[in-house]
Amino acid sequence: MLNPKIAKMLNEQVNKELHSSYLYLDMANYYYDNNLNGFGNWFDVQTEEEKAHGLLFIQYLRNNGEKITLEAIDAPKFDFKNFKEPLDAALQHEYYITSSINDIYAEAYALKDFRTMQFLDWFVKEQGEEEQNTEELCKRFDLFGTDAKGLYLLDNELASRTFTAPSLVL
């Protein structure tokens, strides 16, 4: 059984991960609506990754005999004015998710909840990768995205990204 504060924080993280999935689906739709299907695909993969992360948190809670509390997921409130805005919004959102996971980790550390810390180790590493990938995409867009040919090539490259389910052993 988990400490009640940790269980609450993990439940909140489930909802944050599912909300992330929802945000990225909205971003994917924006790009598909603008015929940038590669960018749409990149965000479709992000959508699946975030959903998978939420399910990992759910499984961890279940494995520890905790009740899952799903909250309503707010609709995204974006009104993008250009192709860069979703990328910047995604990067800011990744920073937010990293901060949230770090907060849970800090609380687990304070409570000497080593099992939860070990579980979160994967997410700490994953968030580093998420931030790096999104930062790189933002920088690449800055380099190539304002040129039609560059945008076309970047969009084609992003179309090849595929979802790989996480292989975290719980």
N, C-alpha and C positions, 0 to 999 in steps of 0.2 A: 504494500500500500504506500502511496506517495504522500508526502507532506501536502496538506490541503492547499497551501499557497502555490506550490509547484504544480499541482493538478489543475488549479484555476488558470495559471499562466499558460500551461500546455494547451488547455481547452481554448483559451483566447488565441493561441498561436494557430490552432486548427482553423479558426475563422479567418485569421489574417492570411493564411496560405490560400484558402478557398476564395477570399476576396481578391488576392493577387491574381488567381486564375481568371477571375471575372474581369479584372482590369485589363489583363493582357488579351483576353478575347475581344474586348472592346477595341483595343489598339489594332488587333489583327483585322477586325472589320473595317476600321478606318482605312487601312492600307489596301484591302481588297476593293473597297469602294472607290479608291483612287487608282486602280489598276497597277498597283505595286504588289503583285502576288508573292514575290520573294520575301518582302518585308512582312506581308501577312503570314506567310509560312513561318518565319522566324518567331513571330508572336504566337502562332498556333502551338509551336513547340514549347514556348514559355508557358502557355496556358496549361498544357499537359504536365509539365514539370511541377508547376505550383500545385496542381490538383494532386499529383503523386506525393508531394511533400505533406500536404494536408492529411492524406491517407496514412502516411507513415506516423504522423503524430497521433492519429486516431488509434492505430494498431498498438502503439506504445502505451497509450492510456488503457486500452482494453487489456493488454498483457499485464498491466499493473492493477487490474480490478477497479478501474475508475470509470465513472459515468461520463459519457460524452454529451456535451452541451453544444448543440449547433444553434447559432444565432442567425438572424436575418443578414443577408449580404446586400449592402447598399449598392444601388446602381452607380456605375461610373459617371462622373460629372465633368467629363472633358469636352472641350470644344476646340479641337486642334485647328490652328491657322496655317500650319505648314508641316512638311514631312519630318522635320527635326523634332518638333514638340513631343510626339509620343516617345521618342528615344530618350529625351531628357527626363520626361516624366517617369519612364521606366527605371532610369538610373536612380532618381531620387527615391523611388519606391523600394528599390533594392537596398539602398542605404537604411531606409526605415525598417525593413525586415531584418537586416543584419543587426541593427540596434535592439530590436525586440528579442531576437535569439540570444544576443549577448546578455540582455537583462535576465532571461531565464537561467542562463549559464551561471551568472554571478550569484543569483539566489540559490541555485543548486550547490554551488561552491560554499556559500555561507552556511548552508544546512548540512554540508558534508554528504550530499546525495550523489555519490560517485556513479551510481548506475545511470542516473539522468544525465550527468556530465558526460559519461561515455556515449550515451545515445546522441547527445547534442554535438559531440565532436564532429560527426559527419556533416551536420548542418553548418557548423562554423566554417569548415573547409568548403562546403558547397556554396555558401554565401560569398566567400572570397572569389570563387570561380564565376558566380553570377555577376558580381560587381565588375570583375575584370572583363568578362565577355560584353557586358553592356557598355562599359567605358570604351572598349575598343570599337564597338559598333558606332558609338557617338563620334569618336575621333575619325573613323573611316568616312562617316557621312560628312563631317566637316571638310575632309580632304577631297572627296569625290562627289558628294551628293548635290552640289549646286551646278554641276555640269551634267547635261542630259545624258551624254554617253557614259559618264562615270556612274551616274545613278542607275542607268540601265544595267551596267555590268555588276554593280553591287547588288541590285535586285535579283539578278540571275544567280549570283553566288549564294545569296540567302535562301533561294528556293531549294537548295540541296540539303539544308539542315533537316535532320530527323530526330525524333524523340527516342531516347533510350531510357527505359525504366530504371530507377535507382536500384542498386543491389545492396541495400543496407540490411544486415541481418539483425532482427530484433530479438 
